[in-house]
Amino acid sequence: MEFRLLGQVETWIDGLPVDVGHSRQRCVLAVLLMELNRVVTVEQLLDRVWGESPPYRARQVLSNYISRLRHLGSTDGKTPVGMTIQRRGGGYVLPADPDDVDVHRFRRLVMEAGAETDGTRAATLWRRASELWRGEAFAGLDTPWIAAVREGLARERLAADTERVDLALRLGQHSILVPELAARTAEHPLDEQVAGQYLLALHRSGRQAEALTHYGRVRNRLRDELGVDPGSALRDLHQRILRDDAAPVVPTTLPAPVPRQLLAPPKSFVGRAEYLARLDQALTDPPDGSGAVRPGIAVPDLQAAKSSIGVIGGIGGIGKTWLALTWAHHHLNRFPDGQLFVDLRGFSPDGAPMDPMVAVRGFLDALGVRSDRVPVDPHARAGLFRSLVADKKMLILLDNAADTDQVTPLLPGTDTCTVLITSRSRLPGLTATHSAHHINLDILTDDESRALLTHRLGNRRVEAEPGTVTDLVESCGGLPLALGIIAGRAHTSPEVPLSEFAAELRNLRLSALAGDDTVANLPAVLSWSYRALTAEQRSLFGLLGIAPGLATGVHAATALSGLSPARLREALRALEDSSLLARDRQGRYRMHDLVRGFAVSMAHRDLTGDVREAALRRAVDFYLHTAHVADRLLHPHRTPVHDSEPGAHTLLLPDAPAAATWFRTEHTCVLAAHHIAAHHGWHRPTWRLAWALNTFYRRSGEHHRLVVMWQTALRAAEQLRDPAALSIAHRSLGCAHAELGHHTDALAHLAQAVNLAWDHEDHANHALAQEAMARTLGEFGQHQAALSTAIHARECFRSLSHPIGEARALNDIGWFAANLGRYQQARTHCGNALVMHRRHNNPEGEARTFYNLGHIDHLTDNHVQAVRHHQQALLLFRELGDLHAQAQTLDVLGCSHTALDQDQEAEAVWQEAMQLYRAQQRTDDADRIEHSLQASSAPHTKNTIRCCHKNAEPGPS
């Protein structure tokens, strides 16, 4: 598609014009095109299209206009053809190639013409820019915003035409300029620069008398209308014409132009609205001095004073240069004295960062300094550069900087210049000494990643394989370089389905992003950062790549690396400054997935197998011992399976809330340590880690995960041939199966747990296995058998002088008795259990006993007391963080509310229970509640919610 604003607002598709609609709709399109690839908020659009007189339901009217614009040129008025207007960030954005819009193409040509040193080529560029104008910008549209932008564009056109004519006169093209200049002088009768060009063209065309006559008219008009005489430049030209010495000069080269060294803006740039706004906030002083940024863009936590130096940091391939160039091109009008650009090669294939004096010399050349005037002394050379840019409004873009020392000689001495730096290093010295503002660039969002692929490959190809595109976005992890490499390969091979590229990336990962071009080769780009590290830092980088889990805390990193805390902090800081590592909100260190893949490859290349294995064993031991400490705090009455080993690196946790927080943050790392231990055949840590995670995952309702974890632990226990470990593993696996309703598997494993403990006279584990067997029998409705087993378990615990176990067994006996209709016996046993749990300060036991008492109350129609008991249980389960028991308690609490005709209360607790069931993958329970709630909302069942909970279902295990 082609868009035209320099004249009437027009849209062309396949070389044919398309009706854009009425004036307001064309105005909406004009606003979006002027802000191409940038979000325009709804408030901005309403203001720019209607000003202070928006129509009734203006937002809906605007939405209708946007919808019509999306379907321009379609045959049915419904199918989008080429224009993709996206809703994003509280507004709309029209993503397109700037060269598809005449006003942006005009600005690019003007910039290139101003930077061109060859006269003939420059003239061609000026002419092409001028030919884009078909009349007054936005012809036929009239709003305050349109008028202001139109006036600004007119000034840009006049300035460009002035430059073009000056060049043409220097090239001796005076004769063909006379008609054009005659028209321009009529349009701008008081513009002395235009008058001078016309005088010169007339004189050089042999029309001296006409030139002198026109000078007289201009002089008289200036006196009559402004009360001034012509300026010195026009008077001097008049005298030269009188002397006939204004002869044409055809230069072979042009004078050194205002430096315009910026690279072209990246065509595939998408998103990053927040970062552009943050750069605006940090580096832009708006005319009113308010410090405002683009409306509609939230810039959190950015209240610092403005700086003339900005630093964009991030890993290689994250898009730092693209962001810097995009921002620079958005603000070219702020830098009338030019733009300087240099790639400092801080992280380059040859490993040699550019000497800053070489960069200074390049800047001096761009500023027109003759080679014989460039000082040899580095300090004098840098001083000359600062003198030349002092008080100028220039942009200095320093790309790919290595460190602060490389950048410092390139900084101007005044704050009239704006300096924008990109670097993989954080350059903390600039922040400390020059108040630089640092922005750390993060990955693209999934929507931005998809937009990048769409921009490169087109809507049709992306929409043909939506699932594959989702896979590509996920595999590239929001890294622009990775997306660009895949998009480039797909673009050059249009016959190859995207699924083939996705499969290659999925199977080969990082190696799929390698290639001959070092700039478009992700492993090579990362290797440049890796080479800049010390040996100790490289070793830590590799070890963090193979560390358990996706994030590593400082204590785990200490164990993993074997470094002292001081040396570890120094190495971590270096990796963070190199943007190879980042800290999350919990203070743990993370890598991008593709960077982690690179770290793993470096670990296998540069570290011996013995070094890697020793580091992993230290990390596994850290997670094992710390998880045991945390589990004892969460479940103090649970019998431990081992004591901490002397010298083991363990994080000491102060209390149960700290232990719960540690598990919530680190449980995936502990589970990863469990996988690593199993993979390496470290059997004892394998089953002990499962034991340490059991309480947390049981309370979280993660029973699917418990089954897989204990299956692995059981295999490890079999290798150990440790009867106690085997009994514990079978018992724990049986309980996990029971929670998932796997009746046969549960009873089979529990039977083995009972028999193993009995055969080896392991009385403690025998009692625990009997307890688990009783509960499982009850869960599957075998209440008489469950009651007998629970009585036997109580006798075992009593013989062992295990009061907590005895109290649990009493509570179970009460539950099974209640389900057999023996309500008084049930109350007595549960009441005794409650006394024992309180005596021994066991809140978990108290909670389960309150739950059972509420169940007995519900079965005996004492529903008010049932609500109280269930609420007491729920309060304790919340304090324990037991999500599994919370869901079940909320479920039965809803039944008690229903029995009291408290339908609103029942619906509220059932909604919460349903959400917890869904999160725990307890689908049957969630569906049961959802069905009940839907039935209760039907007209014929209004106010008649009925409990569908199975009364025979046992209490939380």
N, C-alpha and C positions, 0 to 999 in steps of 0.2 A: 504494500500500500504506500501511497505517497500523499503527504499532507502539505497544504500551502496556506500560509498565513500572510505573506508579503503581497497583499492584494486582497481579494475576497477570500474568505475561509472556504477552502475546497478540499475534497478528498477524492483521490484517483485510485481506481483498482484496475490492474491490468491495462493501463493506458487509457482508461475511460473515466470521465467524471461521474461522481455519485452524488445524488441529492443529499445534502447534510441536514436539511430541515430548516425550520424557522430560525429567526435571529437568536433567540435565547438558547436554543439547542446548539447553534453554531458557537455561541459564546462559551458554553460549557466545554465544547471540544477545544476551543482556543485556549482556555485556561489549562486544561490537561496537557495540551501540546507544548505550551510555554514552560510548564513544569515537568517535562518529559522524564519518565523513570523516577520521579519523586512523588511522594504521597502528598496529595492536596486534601486537607480536611474538609469535611462537609461544611463547616462554618466558613472556611475560606471560599469554597465554591459559591455558597449562597451570597456572600458579600460581594464577590467579584462579578457575579452574573446579575444580581438584582439590587445590589447596594442597600439602601435603607428602606426599600419597598418590596420585600419578598412577598410572594403570593400566599394565599391560604394553603396550608399543608405543604409548605415549600419543600420539605424533605422528600415527601412522596412525589412531588412534581419533579424534583431533581432525579430521584431514582428512576422515574419513567424516562426522562431524557437519556440517562446513562444506558438504560436497557435498549432504547432505540438506536443509540450510537453503536452499541455492540453488534447490532444486526444490520448495519448499513450494507447495502449491496446484495442482501440475500433475496432469493426469489420468493420466499414465503413469508419474509418478515420475521422469522423466528430463528433461523439457523445462522450462527456467527460465521462471518466470512474471513476476516483477517484482523480486525481490531479487537484486542484483548484488554478491556478495562477491568482492573482487579480491585476488589474491596479489600483494603488493608489499613490497619492502624488507625481506625476512626475516620477514614477517608477513602479516596480513590487514587489509583496510579495507572497511567497508561505506559506500559513498557514497549519500547520500540527503538530501532536504530536511529540515533540522532540525524544521520544523513537522509532519513526518509522525511524529514521535516525541513522545509526551505529555510526557516529562520536559523535553525541550528547548523545547517549546512553553510549558510551565509557566514555565520560567526567562525566556523572552522576555516573556511577559505580566507577570510580576513586575517586570521591568526597566521596561517601558513604563508600568505603573501607578505605579511610584515616581517616574517623570519627569513624569507628567501633573499639570497644575495645575488642571484643571477637576474639581471634586469628583465630579460625577455620572459623568463618563466614567471617572475613576479607579476608582470603585466597581464599574463594569461590568467593567473589566479584572481587578480583584481577584477578583470573583466567578467570572469565566471561568477564572482560574487555579485557584481552589479546586475547581471542579467537575471538574477533570481527575483528581482523586484518587478512586480506587475502593476504597481500603483501604491496607494496608501495602505499601510498594514491594517488588517481587519476591516477592510472597506465594508460599509453598510452596518457595522455594529457600533453601538453607542452606550457605554456605561462608564462610570468614573474610572474603574480599573482599566478598561480598554483604552480610554483616552490617555491615561498616564503611561501605559506600556507603549502605546502607539507613539507618543512624543519621544520616549526614550529610544525606540527603534529608529525614528526619524533622525535623531542625533547620530546614532550609529551609522545610518546610511550616509548622512552628510560627511561624517568623518572618513568613512571608507571611500566615498567618491572623491574627496579632497586628496587623499593619499594616492588614489588611482590616477587622477589627473596630473598631480605633481610628477609621478613617475613617467607618465606618457609625455609630458613636456620635456623631461630630461632626456627621453629617448627620441625627441624630435618629431613627435606625432601631433604638432600644433594645428595643422590644417584641418584634420578630421575632428578636432575638438571644438572648433569654433561654434558650430550649430548647438552642440550640447551645452557649452558654457553660456551662450546667449540665453538659452532657456533657463539655466540655473541662476543667472544674474537677475532675470526678471522675477524668479521665485524668491530669491534672497537678495534684495536690492541693497541692503545695508551690510552685507557680509564682505568685509574687505579682502579676505583670503580668496573668495570666489572672484571678486572684482580683479584682484591681481592676476589670477590665472587667465581670466578673459583678456586682460590687457596684453599679457605676454603672448597668448595665442594669436591675437590680432596682429601684434607687431611682427612676430616671427612669420606670419603669413603674408607679410608685405602690406599690411593695412594699418600703417602708422597713424594716419589721420583719424581713423575710426577709434583707434586705441586712445588717442589724446582726447577726443570728444567724449568718449565714455568715462574717462577719468574725471573730466569736468562735471559730468552729470552726477557721478558718485560723490564728488567733493561738495557740490551744491546741496545734494540731498542730505548728506551728513550734517551740514551746517544748519539747514532748514529744520530738520526733524529732531536732531540730537544736540545741536549747538556745539559740535566739535569739528575739528579738521581731520582729514585722513591720518592714519598712523604713520610712523616713520618708515615701515616696510613698504607701504603703498606709495608714499612720497618718493622714496629712493628709486622705486621701479619707474615712476613717472619721469624722474630726471634721466635715468638710463635710456628710456625710450626717446627722450628729447635728444640725447647724445648719440642715439642709434647704436648703443653698445650692449643691448640685451640679446645677443646672438645665441642661437640654439647650441646646446652642448650635448653630445651623445656619449654618456659615460660607458666605459667598458665594465666597470663594477660599481655597485652602489656603496654609499657610506655605510659604516657599521650600523646596523639597525638596533632598535631597542631589543634586547635579548628576549627571545621567546623559545626557550629550550625544552619546554614540557613535551613529553611524549603525548601522542594522541590519547584521548579518553578511551578507556576499555569498552569495547562494544558489548561484551557479555556481562557487564557489571549489573548485579541485581541486589535488591534488598539493602541492608545496612543503614536503614533510615535513622535508627537510634544513634549509630556511630557518626553519621554525617551531622546530626543535630548536636552531638557532644563536641565535635570539632567546631561547629558554629559557635557554641556556647563558650568554648575555651579560647578561640582565636579571632572571633568576629566582633567588632564593635559596631552595632547598628547606628544609623544616622541620628536617632533620637537619644542615643546613649543609655538606653534602657537595659541593655544586656539580654534582650529577648531573643528567643530562637524561633525556628519555624513552628508556627502554631500546630497543635495536634501531636507533637512529638514529645513524649515524656523523657526527661533527662534526670534520672534519680541521682541523689547524692552528689550533686555537682554545684557547689556554692562558692568555689574558690574564685579568687580574682583572676582576671584574664591574663593570658601570657602571650608573648610574641613567639614562643617556641612550643611546638607540639611534637610529641613522640608517639608513633603508632607501633606497638609491639605485638609479638605473636610468633608462633612456630612458622617454619618455612612452608610456603604453600597456602597460608591462611588468607591471603589477599590484601596484604598491607599496602603494596604499591598501587594496586587498583583503587583502594579506598582513597589513598593520598591523591592520585591523579584525578579521580572523580570529584573530590572536594575542590581541588585546585581549579578545575575547569568550570565548576559552578560559580567560582568567585574571581574570574579573570578581571572583571571590571574593577576589583579592589587594587589591582597591581598594574597601574598604567606605565610604570617605569620598567616593567619586564618581569620575566620569570627565568630563574636559573635552575638547572637540573643536573645532577650527577649521580651515577651509580658508583658508590664507594667500594663495591665488591668486598664487603665485610665478610660474607660467607659465599665464596665463589669457588668454581671447580679447581682453579689453580692454587687455592689456599693462600693467596697473597692479597690482603686488603690494599686498596689504593693509598699511596702516600698522600696525606692531606695537602701537601704543597703542590702535587700534580693537579689536584682538584682546584686549588686556588689559581694556578696558572691557566687552567681552562676557563675559569670564570673571568680572569683578566682579559683573555682573548675575546670572550663573548662581549665584554664591555668596551672593546675597541682599543685596548692598550697595545701599542706597537711592541714588538718583541724586544727592541733595543731599550725600551723603557721599563721592562720587567726586572725588578731587583733580584740579585742572586741570593742575598741573605733571606732565609725563610721568614724571620720576624718582619723584615721590611716588606716582603712580598705580601704577607697577611695584612700588614698595616695599610698598604696601598689599596688592597681590596676593600678594607673597612672604610677607607676615605671615599672611595668611589660610590659605595652604596649608602653612605651616611645620608640620612634625611630623605632617601628615596622610598617610594612605596613599591616594594618588590617582594616577590615570593622566591624563597630559596628552598628547593626540595632536595634533601639529602637522602638518597635511597640506599637501603642495604648497608647501614653503618655497622661497624664492628664494635666500637666502644666509644666512651666519652672522649678519650684523647684524640681519636681520629676526627671527631666532629668539632671540637672546640676551635681550631684555627679557621673554620669556615663560618663561624658565627659573626654577624655584623655587630658593630659597636653601638647601634641605636635600636630602639624598638619600633621604628617606622617600617622596617622590613619584617615579614612573617617568615619564620623558618618551620618547615615541616619535615620530620625525620622518620624514616622507617628503619626498624632494626629488630633482629631476633633477640638482642640483648635489651634489658630494661633500661639501660643507661641511667642508673640511679644518680650518678654524679651530676647530670644535667638538671635533675630535679632539685638537688641540694644546692648547686651553685648558680643556676640560671633560672630557677623557678619554672622549669619546663613542665608542661601538662602532659601526663602520660595516659594513653588509652590502650588497654590490652584487648586485642581483637579476638573475638571468639568465633566458633564455627558458625556456618550458615544454619538457619532453621530448615526443617524439612520442606516447608513451603518455598523458601528461597532457593534451596537446592533444586527442587522441581522446576522452579522458574528459570534457573540457569540452564538446565537441560532443555527446557522448552525453547528458550531463546536460541540455543545453538542448533537444535534438531528440528524445530518446528512443531506446531500443535498436532499435526496429523500423525507424525511418527510417535510422539509421546502418548497420545491418546489411544493409539493402536495397541500398545502394550503397557497398560497402566500398572499391572502387578509387577512387571519387570522393572519399570521405572522406580517403583517403591523399593524394590530390592537394591537397585543401583544407589539410590539415595541413602539407604541404610548402610550399605557396604562402604560408601565413601565417607560416611560419618560427618557430613557437612564441611569437608575440607575442599575449598574451591579448586586447588590444583588437581586433586584427585578427580573431581567432577569434570574439570576442563580436559584432562587427559582422556577420560572415557568418552566425553562428548566429541573431542577432536577425532578420535579413532572411528567412532560411529559415523561422524559427518563425512569422513573420507571413504567410508565403506557403506553406502546407503543400502546396498543389497543384502547386507548381513543383519539378521534380526538382533534386536537389542538383548534378547535372552542369551545369545552367545557371549556377549560382553559381560553380562551379569554372572553367567556361570564361570567364566574365566576369573573374574574378580572374586567370586565366592570361593573358588578352589585354590587360587594362587595367592590371593590377598596382595601383599605388598609387591611381590615380584610381577604381578599383572600390571603394575603402574610404572614399571621400568621401561627404558627405551634408549635409543641412540642419542636423542636430544637431551643434553644434561639439564636444560631449563625445564623441560616437560618430563622429568624423570624423578618421581618422588623419592625413591631410595637415594639417588644422588644428591638431591636437595637436602635431605636430612643428614647425609654423610658430611656435608660441609660444616654443619653445626657440631657434629660428633668429633670431627678432627680438631676443633678448637678447644676441646676439653683436656684436662690433665688425665694421667693414667688412673688415678684414684676416682676421679669423677666419671670416667668411662666405665670403670668397674661397677660403681654404684648405679649408673644408668642401666647397664645390662641386668644387674640383679633386680632392680625395681621392675624391669620388664617381665621377669619370670616369677615375681613375688606372688603369693596367694592373693586372689581377689583383684579388683579393679582399682582400689585405692589403698594406700599404705600410710599408716600413722607413723609418727616419729619414733615411738617405742618399738614398733614392729620393724621399722627401717634400721634401728640400732641393732636389733638382734640379727636381722638379715645380713647386714654389712659387716658386723664385727668391729666397726669403727668406734672410736670414743665419741661421746656426745658433741664435743667441740668440733672435731674433724667432720663428723656427720653433718652438722649444721652448715659448715662452710661448703661442703660438697653439694648439699641440697640447695643452698642459695645460688650456687653457680649454675646448677641445672635449671633452676627456676628463672634466673636472669637470662639464660639462653633460650627460654620459652620451650624447652623440651619437657618441662614439668610444670604443673599448676596445682595450687592448693584449693580444696573445696571449703565449704563453710565450716566443716568440722575440723579444719586444719590438716586434713590428710592430703597426700600427694597423689595426683592422677596424671595419666597420659592419655592423649588422643589414641583411639584404637589403632590407627595406622602407625603412629609413633611407637606404640607398644610393640607392634609387630617388628618394627625396625630394631627396637631395643632387644627383643628376643633373639633376632638374627645376630646382633653384635655380641650378645652374651655367649652364644654358641660358637661364634668365630674367635672371640678374644679371651674367653675364660675357659679354663680346663674343666672337665667333667667333675673332678674332685672338688674344685672351688665352688661350682654351682650346687653340687649336692650338699656340701657342708653348709652353705648359706641357707638352702631350703630347709635343712634339718633344724637349724637354729630358729628359723621363722616358724616352722611347725611347732616346735617346742614352746615358743613364746605364746602362740595362740592356744595351745593345749593347756598350759599352766594358767594363763590368764582366764580362759573360759571356765576352768575348774573353780578358780576363786570367785568368779561372777556367779556361777551356778550355786555355790554354797551360800552366797548372800541371798539369792532368790529363793532357795529351797534349803534352809538351814537344817531341817530334820531329815534330809536325804543322806543315806550312808555313802560316804565317798569311796571311790574305787582305788585311789592312790593319793599319796602325799607329794607335794612339790619336791623336785629334785634339788639337791644343793647346787648353788651357782646358776640355777636356771633364771633366765631373764623373764621376769613377770611384772605386769602392771598391777600395782596394789590399788584396789578399789575400796572406797570408804564405807559404802552402805548399799542397800538393795536398790534404791533409785539410780545410783551411779552404775550399778551392775546392769540394770535393765537398759539404761541409756547406752552402755558399752555394747551390749548384745544387739540392740537395734541398729547401731552404727556399723558394727564389725561382723555380724553373723555371716554375711556372704564371704568374708575373708576366712573365717573359721571353717566354713564349709569347704572353701577352696583348699585350705590346709588339709582337711580330711581327704579330699580327692588326691592331693599330692602324696600324702602318706600312703594311701592305698596303691597309687601308681608305682611308688618306689618299694613297695613291699615292707613298709614299716608297720607291722601288724599291730603292735601294742598301741602306738599313738592313734591308729585308725579307729579301733573300737572305743578307746578312751575319749576321743574327740566326739564320737557319736553320743556317748554318755553325757558329756558336758553340754551338748547342744539340745538334749532331749527335753528338758524342762521348758526352755525358751520356745522351741518349735511346737511343743504340745500346747502351751498357753496361747500361742499365736494361731492355733488351728491348722498348722502346716503338716497335716498327717500324710499327704502324698509324699512330701519331702522326707518325712520320717521313715516311711517304708523303704524308699531307695537308700537312704543313709544307713539304716540298720541292716539291710541286705548286704551292703558292702562290709559293715562292721562284723556281721556274722561270718563272712568268709575269712576275715582276718582272725577272728577268735578260733575258727576251726584250724587255721594254720598254727596258732599258738598252742592248741591242745590244752587250753586252760578251762577246766570245768566251770569255774565261777564266771569267767568272761562269756563262755558259751551260754550258760543259763541266763545271764543278764541280756545277752543279745537276742536269744529266742523270746524271752519275756517281753522285751521292748518292741520287737518286731510284731509279736502277737497283738500287743495293745494297739499298735498303729493300724494293723489290719482290721482290728475290731472297730475302731473309730470310722473306718471306711466301709464297714458292713461286709467285710470279707470273712464270712462265718467259718468256713472250712479252714482257711489258712490261719486265722487267728487261733482257733482251738488247737490246731496241730502244733503250732509253735509253742503255745503255752503248755501243752502237755509235755513237750520235750523239755521245757524249762523246769517244770515240776519234777520230772523224772531225773534230770541231770543233778539237780540240787539234792534230791533224796538219795540217789545212788552214791553221791560223794559226801553225804552227811553235812551238806552246807545248809544249816538250819535257817539262817537269815534269808538266803535267796529262796529257800523252799517256802517260807512264809510269804514272801513277796510274790512268788509265782502263784501260790494258792489265792492270794488276794486278787491278783489280776485275772485268774481263771474265774473266780466268783463273779466279778464284775462283767466279764465277757459273757458268761452263761446268762446272766441277767439281761444283758443288752439284747440277747437273741431270744428272750422270753422264757427261758428255762429257770423260773424263779425258785422252784423247790430245790433243784440241784445247786443253784447259786447260793441259796440260804445255807445248805449243808456245808458247802465249800467255805463260805464266809465264817461259819462257826469254827470250822477246823483252822482257818487262818488266824482267828482270834486266839485260839488255844496256843498256836505256835508263837505268836507275838508275846503272849503272856509268859510263856516259858522262857522266852529270851529277855524278859524284862524290858520290852520295847513298848512304852506307853503310847507313843504316837501311832505305831502300827496297830496296837490294840484298839485305840479310839477310832481309827479308820475302819477297822473290821466291825466294830459296834455300829457305826453309821451305816455300813453296807448291810448288816443284818436288819437294821431298821427299815431300810429301803425295800429289801426283798420281802420282809414280813408285811409291809404295807401293800405291796403288789399282790400278796396272797390274801389280803383282807384282814390281817391281824393287826388292827390299827393301834390298840393299846400297847401291845408288845413293841410295835414300831416306834411309838412315841417314847417309850421307856428307854429303848436302846439308843435312840438318837439323842435323847436328853442326857444320858450318861456320857455319850461321845462328846457332846458340846462341853460338858464340865471338864473332861480330860483335856480337850484341845485348848481350852482357855487356861487351864492350870499350867500347861506346858508351852503357852504362848505360840500357838500354831494357827495363824489367821487363815491359812488355806483350808485346814481342817474345819475351822469354824464356818467358813463360807459354804463348804459342801454339806455340812450338817444343817445349816439354815435352809439350804436348798431342799434337802430331804424333808425337813419339818414342814416347809411350805407345800411340798408334794402331798404329805399326809393330810394336811389341813384341806387341800383342794379335794382329795378323794373323800373326805368326810364332810364336805359342804361347809366347812368353816372358812369361807373365802376371804373375809376381812383379815383374819389372821394369816391366811396363805399369802395375801399381798404383802403384809408386813414382813413375813419371813423371807419371801423372795426378794424384797427390796433390801433387806439386810445382807442377804447373800450377794446381791448385785453390787452393793457398795464395796464389800470386801474384794470381790473379783476385780472390780475396777482398780482398787488400790494395788492389787497384785499384778495388774496388767494382763490378766488371763482372758484373752479375747474369745477363746473357744468356749469357756464356761459362761462368759457374759452373754454370748449369743443364745445359748440354751436357756439361761435364766430369764432373759427377756422374753423368750418364746413362751415359757410356762407362766410368766407373770401376765402376759397378754390373756392367757386362758382364765386366770383368776379374775382379771378385770372384766372379762366378758361375762363370767358367771354373776358378777354384780351389776350387770347392764351398764358398765362404764365403757361404752364403745369407743369414745374418743381416746381415752387412756390406753385401751387395748390396741387401737390402730397405731398410736404413736410408738409404743414399745415394739410392736410387730414390724413396723417399718425399719426400726434400728436393727432388730434381729435379722431381718431379711438382708440388709446391707452387709452385716457381719458374715452371714452364711455365704453370701456370694463371694466375699473376699477370701473366704476359707475353702472355696470350691465345694461347699456342701450343697450341691445343686438341688437335691430332692427336698431338703428342708426349706430352702429358699423358695422353690416352686410351690410347695404346700402353702406357705404363708401368703405368697402373692395370689394364689388362687382364692384363698379365703378373703383377702382384702378386696379383690375384684368382685367377688360374689356379694360382699357386703355393700358395695357401692351401687349395685343394681337397684332400680326403683322398687321392685317387689320385695326386696330384702332390706330396705332401709331400716336402720336401727335394730337389726336383728343379727348382728355379728355372732357367729357361733365358733367355739373353739374346735379346731381340727387337730390339736396336738394329741399325740398318742399317750394316754395316761400310763401305759405300761412301759414307756421308755425310761431307762434308768437315769439317775442323776449324773452330772458331769464326772468323768473319770479323771 
